[in-house]
């Protein structure tokens, strides 16, 4: 396997992971398709990218290759790596559902920020050391960020609902004038189905973040001990298998009890256009490239090794980058007033400060 051999190269890999983890959701959004269906392509994309990485950079050099890793490790690390993929996938699908309801600029920062906070608390308890007051301060700042996100989302949701009611009233008036009494009810019902509650996206993002925060410690356990994985590319391969398998299991819920729209079946996947499938695959491959870059940076040794705060920059950067993509590229808050948009950026500052403080508490 090939790992970074200098501090600069490790930082470069972290920069790659920041971009990939901040940008992959835009590929899913670009597909303009139900996220439940795009996510099947996403999981296939993660497996494809991990296979390419495992049998290229993961099997080059003089260190242990991916094939050798599977021969030497015990069953426990293999199960833990697959379980980490399953845990990540549940949290990530919940965040994707939150994006479907609330948009990237709200769902991703809350979900990813909480995930980093959960990981920090987990590591604090496991290490049984550090500065408790710094950890509490980080949690308080993150909680403030969460409240700001809720307020901003509630404000823009109120604007959207007001516009939806006005459109529904205009449509009903037009239908009544045309003496078609059934259509207005159907139209209004459809509007209600397409407008989930203002708090649903926030709850989904919180739930996703709490679950997502557990995957990294479980994955780390698969690399511990003499019989654990020393090759991060072998871990990402098993990780992607856990993602792919559980996608079909979790989708039984998301497809039958959708957060937005009507229930759909797995057969709807085959009705997608080539471009929709391609964007889903691209999103999965982008995410896995970021994962391989991040995990290999975390496995660096000697002078190439970076500290916990620097290694967590991928999570911080991805959260901030997702706000940029959501607000600047996708114009998610275009109908909101300037004050509401500023709340999102203030939320990002509090979130960054809170998670950074919680991470530094481990070293204090």
C-alpha positions in Angstrom: 0.0 0.0 0.0 1.0 3.6 -0.5 0.7 6.0 2.4 1.8 9.7 2.6 5.5 10.0 3.5 5.5 13.7 4.3 3.5 16.2 6.3 2.7 18.2 3.2 1.3 15.2 1.4 -0.8 14.3 4.3 -2.3 17.8 4.3 -2.9 17.5 0.6 -4.9 14.3 1.1 -6.9 16.1 3.8 -7.6 18.9 1.4 -8.8 16.3 -1.2 -11.1 14.7 1.4 -12.5 18.2 2.4 -13.5 18.9 -1.2 -14.9 15.4 -1.9 -16.9 15.2 1.3 -18.3 18.7 0.8 -19.2 18.1 -2.9 -20.6 14.6 -3.2 -24.1 15.5 -2.2 -24.2 18.0 -5.0 -23.9 15.2 -7.5 -26.9 13.5 -6.0 -28.8 16.8 -6.0 -27.8 17.3 -9.7 -29.5 13.9 -10.6 -32.8 15.6 -9.8 -34.3 12.3 -8.7 -35.7 10.7 -5.6 -32.7 10.3 -3.2 -33.9 6.8 -2.3 -33.2 5.8 -5.9 -30.0 7.9 -6.4 -28.6 6.4 -3.3 -28.6 2.9 -4.8 -26.2 4.3 -7.5 -24.3 6.1 -4.7 -23.6 2.8 -2.9 -22.5 1.2 -6.2 -20.2 4.1 -6.8 -18.6 3.7 -3.3 -17.9 0.0 -4.0 -16.5 0.7 -7.5 -14.1 3.4 -6.2 -13.0 1.3 -3.2 -12.3 -1.7 -5.5 -10.1 0.5 -7.8 -8.3 2.0 -4.8 -7.8 -1.4 -3.1 -6.2 -3.0 -6.1 -4.1 -0.1 -7.2 -2.6 2.2 -4.4 -3.8 -0.3 -1.8 -1.7 -3.1 -3.3 1.4 -1.1 -4.4 4.7 -0.6 -2.6 6.5 -2.9 -0.1 4.0 -2.7 2.7 1.2 -5.1 3.3 -1.2 -5.3 0.3 -5.0 -5.6 0.5 -4.9 -9.3 -0.4 -2.3 -10.0 2.3 -4.4 -8.1 4.8 -7.4 -10.4 4.4 -5.2 -13.4 4.9 -3.7 -12.1 8.2 -6.6 -10.4 10.0 -9.1 -12.2 12.2 -12.9 -12.3 11.7 -13.6 -9.6 14.2 -11.9 -6.7 12.4 -13.7 -7.8 9.1 -17.0 -7.7 10.9 -16.2 -4.4 12.5 -15.3 -2.8 9.2 -18.5 -4.0 7.6 -20.5 -2.8 10.6 -18.9 0.6 10.4 -20.2 0.9 6.8 -23.7 -0.1 8.0 -23.6 2.5 10.8 -22.3 5.2 8.4 -24.9 4.3 5.8 -27.9 4.7 8.2 -26.6 8.1 9.4 -25.8 9.2 5.9 -29.2 8.2 4.6 -30.9 10.1 7.4 -28.9 13.2 6.4 -29.8 12.7 2.8 -33.4 12.6 3.8 -32.8 15.8 5.7 -31.3 17.4 2.6 -34.4 16.3 0.7 -36.5 18.3 3.1 -34.3 21.2 4.3 -31.5 21.5 1.8 -27.7 21.0 2.0 -26.9 24.3 3.7 -28.9 23.3 6.8 -28.8 19.4 6.9 -25.1 18.8 6.2 -23.6 21.2 8.7 -25.9 20.0 11.5 -25.5 16.3 10.6 -21.7 16.4 10.1 -21.1 18.8 13.0 -23.0 16.6 15.4 -21.2 13.5 14.1 -17.9 15.1 14.8 -19.1 16.1 18.3 -20.3 12.5 19.0 -16.9 11.1 17.8 -15.1 13.6 20.1 -17.2 12.7 23.1 -16.7 9.0 22.3 -13.0 9.4 22.1 -12.9 11.5 25.3 -14.7 8.8 27.3 -12.5 6.1 25.7 -9.3 7.8 26.5 -10.5 8.8 30.0 -8.5 12.0 29.8 -8.6 15.6 28.5 -10.2 18.8 29.6 -13.8 18.3 30.6 -14.7 22.0 30.6 -13.4 22.4 27.0 -15.6 19.5 26.0 -18.6 21.1 27.7 -17.8 24.4 26.1 -17.6 22.7 22.7 -21.0 21.1 23.2 -22.6 24.4 24.3 -21.3 26.2 21.2 -22.5 23.3 19.0 -25.9 23.5 20.6 -26.1 27.2 19.9 -25.2 26.5 16.2 -28.0 23.9 16.2 -30.6 26.4 17.5 -29.5 29.0 14.9 -30.0 26.4 12.2 -33.5 25.7 13.5 -34.4 29.4 13.5 -33.0 30.0 10.0 -34.8 26.9 8.6 -38.1 27.9 10.3 -37.9 31.4 8.9 -37.4 30.3 5.3 -39.9 27.5 5.7 -42.5 30.0 6.7 -41.8 32.0 3.6 -42.1 28.9 1.4 -45.4 27.9 3.1 -46.8 31.4 2.6 -45.9 31.2 -1.1 -47.4 27.7 -1.4 -50.7 28.8 0.2 -50.9 31.7 -2.2 -50.2 29.5 -5.2 -52.8 26.9 -4.0 -55.4 29.7 -3.4 -54.8 31.1 -6.9 -55.1 27.6 -8.4 -58.3 26.9 -6.5 -59.8 30.1 -7.7 -58.9 29.4 -11.3 -60.4 25.9 -11.0 -63.6 27.1 -9.4 -64.0 29.6 -12.2 -63.6 26.7 -14.6 -66.2 24.8 -12.6 -63.9 21.9 -11.8 -64.4 21.3 -8.1 -62.4 18.1 -7.7 -59.1 19.4 -9.1 -58.5 22.0 -6.4 -58.7 19.4 -3.6 -56.3 17.2 -5.5 -54.0 20.1 -6.1 -54.1 21.2 -2.5 -53.4 17.6 -1.3 -50.4 17.4 -3.5 -49.0 20.6 -2.2 -49.4 19.2 1.4 -47.6 16.0 0.4 -44.7 18.0 -1.1 -44.4 20.3 2.0 -43.2 18.4 5.0 -43.2 20.0 8.5 -40.6 22.7 9.2 -39.0 20.6 11.9 -38.7 17.3 10.1 -35.5 18.1 8.3 -33.8 19.3 11.5 -34.9 16.1 13.4 -33.6 14.0 10.5 -30.3 15.8 10.5 -29.9 15.5 14.2 -30.7 11.7 14.1 -28.3 11.3 11.2 -25.5 13.1 13.0 -25.9 11.1 16.2 -25.7 7.8 14.2 -23.0 9.0 11.9 -20.8 9.9 14.8 -20.5 6.2 15.9 -19.0 4.9 12.6 -15.5 6.2 13.0 -14.8 4.7 16.4 -16.1 1.4 15.2 -13.9 1.6 12.1 -11.0 2.5 14.3 -11.5 -0.7 16.3 -11.1 -2.7 13.2 -7.6 -1.4 12.8 -6.5 -2.0 16.4 -4.3 -4.8 17.7 -1.9 -7.2 16.0 -4.8 -8.9 14.2 -6.4 -5.7 13.0 -6.2 -4.1 9.6 -3.0 -2.0 9.0 -4.1 -1.3 5.4 -6.8 1.4 5.3 -7.8 0.5 1.7 -8.8 -3.0 2.9 -11.0 -1.3 5.5 -12.6 1.0 2.9 -13.4 -2.0 0.7 -15.2 -3.8 3.5 -16.8 -0.5 4.5 -18.3 0.0 1.0 -19.7 -3.6 1.1 -21.5 -2.6 4.3 -22.9 0.5 2.6 -24.1 -1.5 -0.4 -25.8 -4.3 1.5 -27.6 -2.1 4.0 -28.8 0.4 1.3 -31.4 -2.1 0.2 -32.4 -2.9 3.8 -32.7 0.8 4.9 -34.5 1.7 1.7 -37.3 -0.6 2.6 -38.2 2.1 5.2 -37.3 5.2 3.2 -39.2 4.0 0.1 -42.4 2.9 1.9 -42.4 5.8 4.4 -40.9 8.6 2.4 -40.0 12.0 4.0 -41.2 13.7 0.8 -43.5 12.6 -1.9 -45.4 9.3 -2.4 -44.1 5.7 -1.6 -42.2 4.1 -4.4 -40.8 0.6 -5.2 -37.4 -0.7 -6.1 -38.6 -1.2 -9.7 -38.7 2.6 -10.1 -34.9 2.5 -10.1 -34.9 1.0 -13.6 -37.0 3.9 -14.9 -34.2 6.4 -14.4 -32.3 8.1 -17.2 -28.6 7.5 -17.9 -27.7 10.9 -16.5 -29.5 10.3 -13.2 -27.7 7.0 -12.7 -24.4 8.5 -13.7 -24.7 11.4 -11.2 -25.5 8.9 -8.4 -22.5 6.8 -9.3 -20.3 9.9 -9.5 -21.5 11.0 -6.0 -20.6 7.7 -4.5 -17.2 7.7 -6.2 -16.5 11.2 -5.1 -17.4 10.3 -1.5 -15.2 7.2 -1.5 -12.2 9.1 -3.0 -12.5 11.5 -0.1 -12.7 8.5 2.4 -9.6 6.8 0.9 -7.7 10.1 1.1 -8.8 10.8 4.7 -8.2 7.3 6.0 -4.8 7.0 4.4 -3.9 10.4 5.8 -5.0 9.1 9.2 -2.8 6.0 8.8 0.3 8.1 8.1 3.3 7.5 10.4 6.4 9.3 11.6 6.9 12.9 10.3 3.9 12.6 8.0 1.5 12.1 10.9 -0.8 15.0 11.8 -2.7 15.8 15.0 -6.3 15.1 15.8 -7.4 18.7 15.2 -5.8 18.8 11.8 -7.1 15.3 10.8 -10.7 16.5 11.7 -10.4 19.4 9.3 -12.0 17.2 6.7 -15.2 17.1 8.7 -15.1 20.9 9.4 -14.3 21.8 5.9 -17.0 19.5 4.4 -19.6 21.1 6.6 -18.6 24.6 5.6 -18.2 23.7 1.9 -21.7 22.2 1.9 -23.1 25.5 3.1 -21.3 27.2 0.2 -22.7 24.7 -2.3 -26.2 24.9 -0.9 -26.5 28.7 -0.7 -24.3 29.8 -3.6 -24.6 27.0 -6.1 -28.1 25.7 -5.4 -29.6 29.0 -4.2 -31.5 27.1 -1.4 -32.2 30.3 0.6 -32.7 32.6 -2.4 -36.2 33.5 -1.2 -35.1 34.3 2.3 -34.1 37.7 3.6 -30.5 38.7 4.2 -30.8 38.2 8.0 -31.8 34.6 7.5 -28.9 33.9 5.2 -26.5 35.5 7.7 -27.9 33.2 10.4 -26.6 30.2 8.4 -23.1 31.6 8.2 -23.2 32.4 11.9 -24.3 28.9 12.6 -21.3 27.6 10.6 -18.9 29.8 12.8 -20.4 28.5 16.1 -20.4 24.9 14.8 -16.7 25.2 13.7 -15.7 26.7 17.1 -17.7 24.1 19.0 -16.4 21.0 17.3 -12.8 22.4 17.3 -13.0 23.1 21.0 -14.4 19.6 21.7 -11.6 18.0 19.6 -8.9 20.1 21.4 -10.3 18.9 24.7 -8.8 15.4 24.0 -5.3 16.9 23.9 -5.6 19.4 26.7 
